[in-house]
Amino acid sequence: MVEVKDKRKYSSVVREEQAARTRTRILDAASALFLERGYARTTMKDIAAQADVARDTVHAIFGSKARVLTSLIDVRLVPDGTVANVTQRPDAQAIKDEIDQRKQIELFAKFIAGISTELRPVFEILRTASAVEPEMAKVFQEMDRFRLSNMRTYARWIAARGPLRVSSRQAGEIIWALASLDVGRMLCDELGWTESQHARWLSDTLVRTLLPDD
């Protein structure tokens, strides 16, 4: 009986691994098509063909094209899928645990600049999709509200280590603006700044804006 159970457990693990690989293949295919053709001109059939799976498989896993796009965003925010929120990632928790405010902000800026690099291409897809589909417009708005909530969390972490020039709530709003993907796009995609330059600028600007003079 133990041997049968072990075989069943092994088969279950194999199926889960196969499903994860299929999901990744579909997301990779969707990402390539969205970037090449845009959201509106990419169909679920196109994604299935690119991923070399049946269209029903794409529908079974994601349900809709909108969910494919939001899953692309999710996987860039939490690549390994082990936590529910980006603030729970180990590199985010390192910001919370740091006792020095300036070091906190430096870690935060490096963390956010990296996320910005990963997320900006998909964010632009979402932005264009929101202009043509009401469902995606709602997703776009929800994503911005979600990001504001996270920035307020980071601000509370920084405020817990010392005084700020402003309230922690206003600090979160300032961080939300300065650390936005739009700013990252202007500096890096338009002006050619590197991710490191982006991180240094963000860190210096937040220190001057949020922390009192020594």
N, C-alpha and C positions, 0 to 999 in steps of 0.2 A: 504493500500500500504506500509506503514512503517513497518508493521508486516512482510510482505513478504520479504522486503529488509533485515530485521534483520535475518530472517530465512536463507536467502541466505548467509549472512555474516557469520552466525554461522556455516553453512555447509562448507563454504570455510575454516574457521579456523580449523575445525575438520579434513578436508582433508589434510591441511598443516601439522598438528600435526602427522597424521598417516604417511604421506610421510617422515617426519623427523625421526620418530621412525623406519620406514623400512630402511631408509638410514643408520642409526646408527647400526641397526642389521646386515646389510650387511658388514659394515666396521669392526665391531667386529668379524664377522665370517672370513673375509678375513685376518685380523690381526693374528688370531689364526692359520689359515691354512698356511699363509706365514711363520710364525715362526716355525711351526712344519715340513712342507714339503719343504719350500723354494719357491721362486717365480716361477721358471720354472716348477715345478711339480704340481702347483696349477692351476686349470682351472676355468673358469667362472661357469661351471656347478657345480664344487665342492663348490664354494663360495655360489651359490644359494641353494644348498642342505643343507649346514651348517647353512645358515640363514633362511631356511624353506620358501623360496620364489621361484617364477618361474625364470628360467634363463633369460627370456625376461625382467623381472623386473630389474635384475641387469644390463642388456644391456641398458635398457631405461634410467636408472638413471645415469650410469657412462660411457657407450659407449664402454669401453675397460678395460682390466685388468690393463694396465698401468695407466689409470685414477683412478682406484680403489686405486692403490698404492700411487699416488700423493695426492689423497684425504686423505689418512691416514696421510701423512706428514702434510697436511694443517690443519687437525683437531687437531694435536698435537701442532702446532705453534699458532693457534688461536682457542682454544677449543669452545668458544661460537659463533664463526663465525660472530661477530658483526663488525669487522674491516677487512680491506683488507690486511694489512701488520702487521707483528709481532711488528714492531716499534711503531704502533699505540695503542697497548695494554695499559691499564692503568698502569700496573707495569713497562712498558717500558717508558711511558711518565713521570713517577715519576723520572726516571733517568735524563731526559731532564730538568725537573723543579728544581732539586736539585742544590743549588748554590755552594756547597762545592765540589771541584774536587775529594778529597779522598772519600767522601761519595758517590759521583756519581759512582766511580769505584767499591766501595763496593756493592752498589745496583746492578750495572751491573753484577758483578761476581756472585752474588746470583741468579739473573734473568737467566743468561746464564747456570749456573750449573743445575738449575731446568729444563730448556728446554733440555739440553743435556741428562738428565736422561730420559725424556719422548721420545726423538727423536732417541736415539742411536739404539734401536732394529729395528725400521723401516728403519733407515739409512743403517744398515747392509744388510737388505733385498734389498734396492735399489742398494747398492754396488755390491752385487752378481748378481742381475738382469742385471746391466749394462755390466757385463762380457759376457752375453749370448744374449742380445737383443740390437741392435743398437739404437732403440727408447729410451730405458732406459738409454743407455750411454749418449745420448743427455740430458735427464732429469737430470742425475747425474751432468753433467757439468754445466747446467743451475742453478741447486740448489747451487753449489759452487759459481758461479758468483753472484747470488742473495744474498748469505750470505755475500760475500765480500762487496757488496753495502751497506748492513745493517750495517756492522761493521764500515764502513766509516761514516755512519750517527751517530753512537754512538760516534765515535772519534770527530766529529764536535761538538757534544753536550758538550763533556768534554773540548775541546779547547775553547769553548765559555765562559768557567768559569775561564780561566787562562792560563798561558803559558805552553807549552809542551817542552820536550827535542827535539822533531822532528816535522816535519810538520804534520798537521792533516791527510793528505792523507797517509803518512807513518805510522802514529799511527793506522789508520784503518787497514792497512796491518799487523801490528804487532798483533793487537787484533784478526784479522781473523785467524792468525796462532795459537796463544796461546789459543784462545777460541774454537778451532776446536773440532768437534765431535771425531776425531781421538785421540786427547790428552785426552779427557774425557774417551774414551774407554780404553786407556792404563792405566790411573790412577785408574779409578773406576772398570772397568770390569776385567782388568788384575791384578792389584795390590790390589784391594779390598778397595780403598779409599771410604769414604762416600761422599755424595753430599755436606755436610757442609765442609769437608776437601778440596774438589775440589774447592769450592767457596772461601775459605780462601786463598788457594794457588794462585788462579787466581788473586784475589784482590791484594795480596802482590806483586806478580810478575809484574802486570801492574802498580802499584804505583811506584815501583823501576825503571821500564823501561821507563815509559812515563812522570812522573812528575819530575821537577828539584829539586835539593836538597833544603831544607828549608834554 
